[in-house]
Amino acid sequence: MKRRRFHHLSLGASLGLGLPYMSCASQDKEEIQLTTEFEALTYSLLKEWCDGMIKVQIDKPEDATVHGALLCPACQKIHGRCMDAVYPFLYLANHTGEKKYLDAAINVMQWSENVSKKDGSWTVMPNPKSWNGITVFGAIALGEALHHHGHILPLDIQKKWKLRLAKAAEFIHENFTIELSHINYPFTAVYALNLLGRMFDNEEYLAHSRELASEVPNWLTDPNKLIFGENQPHDVHSDKGLPSVDLGYNVEETLNGLVVYAFLERDEELLTLLTESMEGHLEFMLPDGAWDNSWGTRQNKWSYWGSRTADGCQPAFGMMATRNAAFGTAAYLSTELLKACTVDGLIAGGIHYESHGLQPCIHHTFCHTKSLAFVLDNAAQFKQVSKQKPIPRAIANGVQHFPEIDVWLAARGPWRATVSSYDAVFKKKYSQAATGGSLAVLWHDKVGPIFTASMVEYLLVEPANQQPQPDGEDIPLTPRIECTKDGKWFSNLYDLKAKVNYNDDGELIQFDVATRLTDRERNTSSEVWYKLQYTFQKNITTLRATKEAKADKHEEAKLVLPIISPAADNVIFVTDDHVEIEKDSGKLILRSNVPLSKLPTKKERIFNMVPGMEAIPLVAFFSDEVNEIVCTIEIE
């Protein structure tokens, strides 16, 4: 028989996390002590985000279908998972004593009845036929809220929420298998079932949790231990035999559940394995705290700081700082970047939303706020978080190849670059991230991002979880060769068979790419090969594009260089082959052996939701006389 009673001992006692769970109602606030700079940053940001969410919380008690929900200012609709905000709201209600946070928590949870099903699940939108796997996230949020702060609730509400959580727990137990969906779901359930098993004193949930956790070694790549399975089907491999890896989901969601579970279970073997995995993932964090998901299978959700509907890297990387201090640096840098991207109390999905006059989607905020509440509730486990040890990419020098995804990371002096020929395509459709030997990222320690890959076409793979492109135009941000032929668009960005080689002599890193221009159906424009070459030296980066002399004269191919540049930058065409972009932190100088021009656009800057940036799309044309285009980039 399954037991349905709460375990009133401290869950934290087994992990060293958090406050004791208390079952009596109390309105007395609990004082919070912020003893580190990271805790102070976390608390201030948590409060700013919760206040931002309250500003858009719907107050219509006469209409139960909307009252208490969070109305997204960007999408002008209600995202069903907004009930996840119950945890951060209740945290602040407990620690500030302010009634507005308690009311916000009660109201958003009351609204969740609109996405609640009889089987114990919650759906991603009020439509009962919509996806209900998100129950695992709602259950964790409600479970954490009750565990740490349930004692401040009126007793009738506390009882009601416990009963609702019990139903969600049973749904997860009955339905979550390793085959359920993308790998983040069963691996998040590893923690959810463990948390709920302890709260309800249910050994079956705990056994189920351990069973799913035993699968972890089967879903790590060789040699870098990256988590794979972010596709449908989740065990699909590409034509090259490569598994489906998405950095954003891994670092901001999946690793959290696994790490917290491993601490709860005191599973040293799993913690050692997760340390290796996290070190592999950490190689992709840029020095400013951005997660470089330019190549991931679910890049459609890439925001510069992470993934649109994930929770943030702070729990896993912060807790593991005792095993590798660079993990703590990652948690800290990520939090600072999230703060820098906060607009009017909500997280914008990139660094240039405000510059382009765009509203943030609230989904980012109610997800990421949960991680900050978790950090503060378990502050004892985060005392080691600081920025003392640099992350790998901050001190990198040379080239590192990740063969399981066919991605290269390059570093020379102040330059950081990513080159991708990863051929995994999400759902076997057109949702294509950086490939074709493209320069997926170019970053400089003085001015930050110069190039960042977007989707080749911005597709609403998940219409409920993506914002439409603004301005009615879709121009990819990835540097590329392209042409239009017979009314069809061709580019190296679609080429899943590009060949990449590199050489590093200690002074100069050189990548050589052989590619054909390809359309979305994988047809080539011709049998002609184009070549791309990227060279990185301490003071200069050079991009060289070459086409075979026998190329069709009617292809009118060109090299497109969308330089990341907010509207405030001053762009100067010094000559027709020399452009300077004056940024707050430095000057970018672009020179070419052929004239440069700007693609015609509706505004001075294009904007792409992946990864949430403005750019100025510069272009250089091949011609009958010019088979090679050479562009150099310097920073002053």
Secondary structure as UniProt FT lines:
FT   HELIX           12..15
FT   HELIX           37..55
FT   TURN            61..62
FT   TURN            64..68
FT   STRAND          70..71
FT   TURN            73..75
FT   HELIX           80..85
FT   HELIX           86..96
FT   HELIX           99..111
FT   HELIX           112..115
FT   TURN            118..119
FT   TURN            128..129
FT   TURN            133..134
FT   HELIX           135..149
FT   HELIX           150..152
FT   HELIX           155..175
FT   TURN            178..179
FT   HELIX           184..199
FT   TURN            200..201
FT   HELIX           203..213
FT   TURN            214..215
FT   HELIX           216..219
FT   TURN            222..224
FT   TURN            234..235
FT   TURN            239..240
FT   HELIX           247..249
FT   HELIX           250..254
FT   HELIX           255..265
FT   HELIX           268..282
FT   TURN            283..284
FT   TURN            287..288
FT   TURN            294..295
FT   TURN            297..298
FT   HELIX           299..301
FT   STRAND          302..303
FT   TURN            304..305
FT   STRAND          306..307
FT   TURN            308..309
FT   HELIX           314..319
FT   HELIX           320..322
FT   HELIX           325..340
FT   STRAND          342..343
FT   TURN            344..345
FT   STRAND          346..347
FT   HELIX           353..356
FT   HELIX           363..377
FT   HELIX           379..382
FT   TURN            383..384
FT   HELIX           392..394
FT   STRAND          398..402
FT   TURN            403..406
FT   STRAND          407..412
FT   TURN            413..414
FT   STRAND          415..420
FT   TURN            427..430
FT   TURN            436..437
FT   STRAND          438..444
FT   TURN            445..447
FT   STRAND          448..452
FT   HELIX           463..465
FT   HELIX           470..472
FT   STRAND          480..485
FT   TURN            486..487
FT   STRAND          488..491
FT   HELIX           492..494
FT   TURN            496..497
FT   STRAND          499..504
FT   STRAND          509..515
FT   TURN            520..521
FT   STRAND          530..536
FT   STRAND          541..547
FT   TURN            549..550
FT   HELIX           553..555
FT   STRAND          558..564
FT   TURN            567..568
FT   STRAND          570..575
FT   TURN            576..577
FT   STRAND          578..583
FT   TURN            584..585
FT   STRAND          586..592
FT   STRAND          597..598
FT   STRAND          606..608
FT   TURN            609..612
FT   STRAND          613..621
FT   STRAND          628..635
//
